[in-house]
């Protein structure tokens, strides 16, 4: 048995022994802001066998909403392009801008940006995936089920790109 089995008070606990407030992100509403689907294949036939090559581009943004400072809107922009592997002909292009309004509680200001851009899209993703699947199927293609997206890695990638852009601006050209 360990020498020190007595429970200790967590450093983050309140003085009265209460547990620290848990960060919360509660969805208030979700909606399609913009949706576009272009079936290029319908207007011009593709020569040879069709072998789709799908690319997905994701952009995320968040902004404060309302006067109370606890509501935020998270926007996900998805551009999905399907090209034919053999000829690089575009088969379809889908653009979806999807928004969610969230109430945020117990999140420190310095943690708010990553919290919104990781947890917000994670909560919205099942609905986004369904919309993409339904629209591609209704557009005459097999239903496209998006692979899960690692929003933590996506957030880190965005920070790295911004830092690289800042360094490039600060470095004088020789």
N, C-alpha and C positions, 0 to 999 in steps of 0.2 A: 504494500500500500504506500502511496506517495506521502512524503512528510507533510505537505501542505494541501490538505483536502478541504480546507475551509473556503467557502465561497467568498470571492472578493468583489468589491464594487467596481464596476466598469468605469474607466476614466471619463467616458462620455455620458454617464448617467447623471441625472440631476442631483442636487444636494439632498433632496428628500428621498433618494433611492429609487425614484421613478425612472423607467427606461427612457432613453432619448427618443424624441419624436421621429418616427419613420418617414422618410421621403415618400410622397405620394404623387402619382400622376393619374388623375381621374379623367376619362374621356367625357366630354360634354356633347360632342357631335362630330361626325365625320361626313365628308361629302366630296363629290367629284367637282373640281373647279373647271377643268377643261379636259376634253377627250377628243382625239382625232385618230381615225383609222383609215389608212389608204391602202387599198388592195390593188397594187400595181399589176399583179398577175392577171387581173380581170381585163385590163385595158390593152395589154400586149402579151402575147403568148411567149413562154420561155422555150428556147430550143433545147432538145435533149431531156435527160432525166433531171427531175427536180430534187435537189438535196439541200434542204434549208440549213443555213448557218446563222444562228441567232446571236445578236449582240444586245446587251442591256446596259444603258447608261442611266445612272441615278444621281440626282441632285437633291439636296435637302436644305431647308431653310426654316427658321423659326422667328417669330416676332411677337412682341407683347400685344395683348388685346385687352381693351377695357381699362377702366380707371383704377380698379382695386389692386392691380399688380399681381394677381394670382392666375389670370387666364392668359394662355398663349396659343397661338396658331402655328402648327407645324405643317409645312408643305413639302410633299415629295413629288419630284418631277421625274418621270420615267419615260425614256425613249427606247423603244424596242424596234430593232431593224432585223428583218430576215432577208438574207441574200442567198442566192443559189451558189453553192460551193464551186461548181464547175465554171460558171461564166461570170460570177459576181453581179448578175442581174438582181435587182431588188425585187423581192416578192411582196413584202408588205412593210409598212412603217406605222407604228402605233405610238402616239404620245399621250400620256396620261399625267395630269396634274391633280393630285389628291390631297385634300386638306383635312386636318383634324384640329379640333379645339379642345384644349385640355386645361384642367384646373390643377395647379401645382402648389403643393404645400410642403413645408419643412425641408426646403432645399436651399442651401447656401448660395449666394449670388455667384461665387466663382465656380460652382458646380452646375449651375443652371443650364449653360450652353450645351455641355456634353449630355446632361440628363435629358434635355428636350430632343436633341438630335440622335440619340440612341434609343431611348425608351419610347418616344412618340412614334417613330417609324416602325419599331418592333410591334407595337400594339395595332398599328394600321395595316401592317403587311398582309395578314390573311385576307382582308377585304380587297386590297390592291391585287393580290394574286387571283382572287376570284373574278374580278373585273377583267383582268387581262385574259384569263382563260375563257370567259364568256364571249368577249369581243372577238378574239381570234377565231373561236368556233363559229360564231355568227357571221364572221367575215369570209367563211368558206375554207378555213384551214383547220387542221387538227388543233384541239384545245391546247394552249401553251400554258403549262404549269411552271411558273417561275421557281427556280431553285431558291432555297432559303438564302437570305442576304445577311452577312455579318456586319451589322451596323456599327459595332465597335471598330472594326478594321476600316470601314468606310470613313468613320469620323477621324481616325488617326491619319488616314491617307489624305484627307482634306486639310488637316493641320500641317502635315509635312509639305503639301503643295503650296500652302500659303506662306510657310516659312521660307521655302526655296524661292518663291517669287519676291519676298521681301529682301532676301539676301542678294538676289540678282539686281534689284533696284539700288541697293546700297553699294554694290561693288562697281566702281567706275570702270568703263571699258578702256582697255589699253590701246 
